[in-house]
Amino acid sequence: MGEEKGTTEYAIKQVGDRYYPVIIDREAGGHFEINNPLTGGILSYNNPEAAEKYVQRARTKQT
């Protein structure tokens, strides 16, 4: 079993034709959707490449 860098990580959840970047918090035992600051709703994309780019940027900012 590998050593964990932290208890928070990012992933992509697919629901229908939408892709939702989510934060997985292992200490809290669940995942949380990310709010869209422009609309106040939940951040989602209609293609997986855009969602993956968001996750990559979020991981970079975290470290």
C-alpha positions in Angstrom: 0.0 0.0 0.0 1.5 3.4 -1.1 2.0 6.4 1.1 -0.8 9.0 0.7 0.2 12.6 0.0 -3.0 13.8 1.7 -6.5 12.9 2.2 -7.9 15.2 -0.5 -7.8 14.5 -4.2 -9.7 15.4 -7.4 -11.7 13.2 -9.7 -14.3 13.4 -12.4 -17.9 12.1 -12.0 -20.0 11.4 -15.0 -23.8 11.8 -14.8 -25.5 11.3 -18.2 -23.7 13.5 -20.7 -22.2 15.9 -18.1 -18.8 15.6 -16.4 -18.4 17.0 -12.8 -15.0 17.7 -11.3 -15.3 16.6 -7.6 -13.2 16.8 -4.5 -12.7 13.5 -2.7 -12.1 13.9 1.0 -11.0 10.6 2.5 -11.2 11.9 6.1 -14.8 13.0 5.6 -15.6 9.8 3.8 -17.2 11.2 0.7 -16.9 13.5 -2.4 -18.1 17.0 -2.9 -19.1 18.9 -6.1 -17.4 22.1 -6.9 -19.4 25.3 -7.1 -19.2 27.4 -10.3 -18.3 30.9 -9.2 -20.0 32.4 -12.3 -23.4 30.9 -11.9 -23.5 29.8 -8.3 -24.5 26.2 -9.5 -22.5 23.1 -9.6 -19.5 23.2 -12.0 -19.9 20.7 -14.9 -18.7 20.2 -18.5 -20.1 18.6 -21.5 -16.8 16.9 -22.5 -14.3 14.9 -20.5 -11.3 16.8 -21.8 -12.4 20.1 -20.3 -13.2 18.4 -17.0 -9.8 16.8 -17.0 -8.1 20.2 -17.7 -9.9 21.6 -14.7 -8.7 18.7 -12.5 -5.1 19.1 -13.7 -5.2 22.8 -12.8 -6.7 22.1 -9.4 -4.1 19.5 -8.6 -1.3 22.0 -9.6 -2.7 24.7 -7.3 -3.0 22.2 -4.4 0.7 21.4 -4.4 
